[in-house]
Amino acid sequence: MNLSGVGRRYGLTGPWVLRDVDLDVPAGTLVRVEGANGSGKSTLLRLVAGIDAPSAGRITGRPPRTAYVPERFPAALPFTASAYLLHLGRVHGLGRREAAARAAAWLERFGAGAHARTPLAELSKGTGQKVAVAQALMADPDLLVLDEAWTGLDAAARAELDRAVGERVAAGGAVVFVDHDPRRLAGAADAVHAVSGGRVAPRATGPDSVLVGPDTFPTGPDSVLVGLTAPDAPDGLTGHTARSDTYGSGPSVRVTASGGRLPDGPLPGRPAREDGPGGSVTFTVPAAHSDALLRELLTSTPAWHIHRVDPATTTSRTP
């Protein structure tokens, strides 16, 4: 999907909210949008999702199956939770039986199964937000647009949404999101774009970021994007302390996370791990495997909370 020279203003003579936006959203990518309140983030997401039409420029390549979670869910609709999801599933082209099954599954997944027959107007804000997220995910969209979708969710539902985002990207879908918490999916984004003064630009590269190619943008001073070639870790490497040179001369990444459970089998890239305070674990993995490792951690049950993603400091090997 591509936005070329896109602008948006409200009314023929109103001020421009966005101007000259050029943005690529390739399939299989996670894109974060940042900016101050009122900067135009929600307007950009509505343009990406097709909710609003551009006042200038062109948008091409939007996938036919696109789903959107707005910042505010319109709860005063004449449906129960399950009836609303069934209706949206039918809009997405699902058969009635399939739509009903997916609606029930997503409500259960977000801990809202007991409210399936509750009218939307009677749902709490948090439960209503779970329904809003479920309607976007139940049709396996090729483009998922999330505008503060985590707001109002309890901790378990936020972790479930993190997992669902990882699943969409791993399945080849594109996800574009805004969230007020800078730790949300920290280190997992393939690109970060900042909205300011009506313009959209890739976020500046920090001095310690590891860049992967001409078409990707690091996510800031503490971020790492993957795609660099690095040798695989030696088989059986599972020590409690690791240095980046354990893997040879290629760049490595340190991922600090907590709250999850280690799988029975090896993690992608066979990372070394170092146990830290409060139950945290730091994984050191070749940069070429860091994307796969992050997705594995985010989609595990329970999901890991990602605290930091940093380039591993290179040190000389001790004889």
MOCORVEN-V901319 format. One record per residue. N is the residue number from 1. RES is the residue in one small letter. SS is DSSP state (~ for helix, > for strand, _ for the rest). D_CENTER is the distance of its C-alpha to the mean C-alpha in Angstrom with 1 decimal. Layout:
n = <N	N>
res = <RES	RES>
ss = <SS	SS>
d_center = <D_CENTER	D_CENTER>
This chain:
n = <1	2	3	4	5	6	7	8	9	10	11	12	13	14	15	16	17	18	19	20	21	22	23	24	25	26	27	28	29	30	31	32	33	34	35	36	37	38	39	40	41	42	43	44	45	46	47	48	49	50	51	52	53	54	55	56	57	58	59	60	61	62	63	64	65	66	67	68	69	70	71	72	73	74	75	76	77	78	79	80	81	82	83	84	85	86	87	88	89	90	91	92	93	94	95	96	97	98	99	100	101	102	103	104	105	106	107	108	109	110	111	112	113	114	115	116	117	118	119	120	121	122	123	124	125	126	127	128	129	130	131	132	133	134	135	136	137	138	139	140	141	142	143	144	145	146	147	148	149	150	151	152	153	154	155	156	157	158	159	160	161	162	163	164	165	166	167	168	169	170	171	172	173	174	175	176	177	178	179	180	181	182	183	184	185	186	187	188	189	190	191	192	193	194	195	196	197	198	199	200	201	202	203	204	205	206	207	208	209	210	211	212	213	214	215	216	217	218	219	220	221	222	223	224	225	226	227	228	229	230	231	232	233	234	235	236	237	238	239	240	241	242	243	244	245	246	247	248	249	250	251	252	253	254	255	256	257	258	259	260	261	262	263	264	265	266	267	268	269	270	271	272	273	274	275	276	277	278	279	280	281	282	283	284	285	286	287	288	289	290	291	292	293	294	295	296	297	298	299	300	301	302	303	304	305	306	307	308	309	310	311	312	313	314	315	316	317	318	319>
res = <m	n	l	s	g	v	g	r	r	y	g	l	t	g	p	w	v	l	r	d	v	d	l	d	v	p	a	g	t	l	v	r	v	e	g	a	n	g	s	g	k	s	t	l	l	r	l	v	a	g	i	d	a	p	s	a	g	r	i	t	g	r	p	p	r	t	a	y	v	p	e	r	f	p	a	a	l	p	f	t	a	s	a	y	l	l	h	l	g	r	v	h	g	l	g	r	r	e	a	a	a	r	a	a	a	w	l	e	r	f	g	a	g	a	h	a	r	t	p	l	a	e	l	s	k	g	t	g	q	k	v	a	v	a	q	a	l	m	a	d	p	d	l	l	v	l	d	e	a	w	t	g	l	d	a	a	a	r	a	e	l	d	r	a	v	g	e	r	v	a	a	g	g	a	v	v	f	v	d	h	d	p	r	r	l	a	g	a	a	d	a	v	h	a	v	s	g	g	r	v	a	p	r	a	t	g	p	d	s	v	l	v	g	p	d	t	f	p	t	g	p	d	s	v	l	v	g	l	t	a	p	d	a	p	d	g	l	t	g	h	t	a	r	s	d	t	y	g	s	g	p	s	v	r	v	t	a	s	g	g	r	l	p	d	g	p	l	p	g	r	p	a	r	e	d	g	p	g	g	s	v	t	f	t	v	p	a	a	h	s	d	a	l	l	r	e	l	l	t	s	t	p	a	w	h	i	h	r	v	d	p	a	t	t	t	s	r	t	p>
ss = <_	>	>	>	>	>	>	>	>	_	_	_	_	_	_	>	>	>	>	>	>	>	>	>	_	_	_	_	_	>	>	>	>	>	>	_	_	_	_	_	~	~	~	~	~	~	~	~	~	_	_	_	_	_	_	>	>	>	>	>	_	_	_	_	_	>	>	>	>	_	_	_	_	_	_	_	_	_	_	>	~	~	~	~	~	~	~	~	~	~	~	_	_	_	_	~	~	~	~	~	~	~	~	~	~	~	~	~	~	_	_	_	~	~	~	_	_	_	>	~	~	~	_	_	~	~	~	~	~	~	~	~	~	~	~	~	~	_	_	_	_	_	>	>	>	>	>	_	_	_	_	_	_	_	~	~	~	~	~	~	~	~	~	~	~	~	~	~	~	~	_	_	_	>	>	>	>	>	_	_	_	_	_	_	_	_	_	_	_	_	>	>	>	>	>	>	_	_	>	>	>	>	_	_	_	_	_	_	_	>	_	_	_	_	_	_	_	_	_	_	_	_	_	>	_	_	_	_	_	_	_	_	_	_	_	_	_	_	_	_	_	_	_	~	~	~	~	_	_	_	_	>	>	>	>	>	>	>	_	_	_	_	_	_	_	_	_	_	_	_	_	>	>	>	>	_	~	~	~	_	>	>	>	>	>	>	~	~	~	~	~	~	~	~	~	~	~	~	_	_	_	_	_	_	>	>	>	>	>	>	>	_	_	_	_	_	_	_	_>
d_center = <16.8	18.6	19.6	23.0	25.0	23.4	24.8	24.8	27.5	28.9	32.5	34.7	35.6	32.7	30.9	28.1	24.7	23.1	25.1	24.9	21.2	20.5	16.9	15.9	12.8	13.7	13.0	10.8	8.5	5.1	6.8	7.1	10.4	12.8	16.4	19.2	20.0	21.7	20.6	19.3	15.5	16.0	18.5	16.3	13.7	16.7	18.1	15.1	15.2	19.0	19.9	21.9	24.0	24.4	27.7	27.9	26.5	24.9	21.6	21.9	20.1	18.0	17.5	19.9	17.6	15.1	13.8	13.3	13.0	15.2	15.7	18.9	19.5	23.1	24.5	28.1	28.0	30.9	29.0	28.4	24.8	25.6	27.6	24.9	22.4	25.2	25.9	22.4	22.3	25.6	24.4	21.7	24.7	24.7	28.1	29.2	29.3	25.9	24.3	26.1	25.1	21.4	21.7	23.5	21.1	18.0	20.1	21.3	17.9	16.9	20.5	21.9	24.3	27.3	26.6	26.5	29.9	29.4	29.6	26.5	28.7	29.5	26.1	24.9	22.1	19.8	20.9	20.7	17.0	16.6	18.5	16.4	13.2	15.4	16.9	13.8	12.9	16.5	17.2	14.7	13.6	13.4	11.4	9.2	9.4	8.6	11.1	11.3	10.7	10.9	14.3	17.2	15.7	17.5	16.3	16.4	14.5	11.7	11.6	11.8	8.9	6.8	9.0	8.7	5.1	6.6	9.6	8.8	7.9	10.8	12.9	12.7	10.7	8.8	5.9	6.8	6.3	8.9	9.6	13.0	12.3	12.0	11.3	8.0	5.9	9.0	9.9	7.0	6.4	9.1	10.3	10.8	13.3	15.6	17.6	21.2	24.6	23.5	22.0	18.6	18.5	16.4	16.3	19.3	19.5	20.8	23.9	22.6	19.4	19.7	19.3	18.9	20.4	21.5	18.6	15.7	15.2	14.7	12.7	16.0	18.9	17.2	14.6	15.0	13.8	15.5	17.9	21.1	23.9	25.1	27.4	26.4	27.2	30.6	30.9	31.1	29.7	28.5	30.3	29.5	29.6	28.3	28.7	27.0	30.2	30.3	28.5	30.9	30.6	27.0	24.2	22.4	19.4	19.5	16.6	17.7	16.4	18.2	18.6	18.0	20.8	21.7	22.2	25.7	25.2	24.1	20.5	19.4	21.6	23.8	22.7	25.3	24.5	26.0	26.2	25.7	26.6	25.4	24.3	21.7	21.6	21.1	20.5	21.9	21.0	21.9	19.3	19.4	18.0	15.4	12.4	14.0	14.7	11.3	10.2	13.6	13.2	10.0	11.5	15.0	17.1	17.1	13.7	14.1	13.2	12.3	14.9	15.4	15.0	18.3	20.6	23.3	26.6	29.1	32.5	35.6	36.5	39.3	42.1>
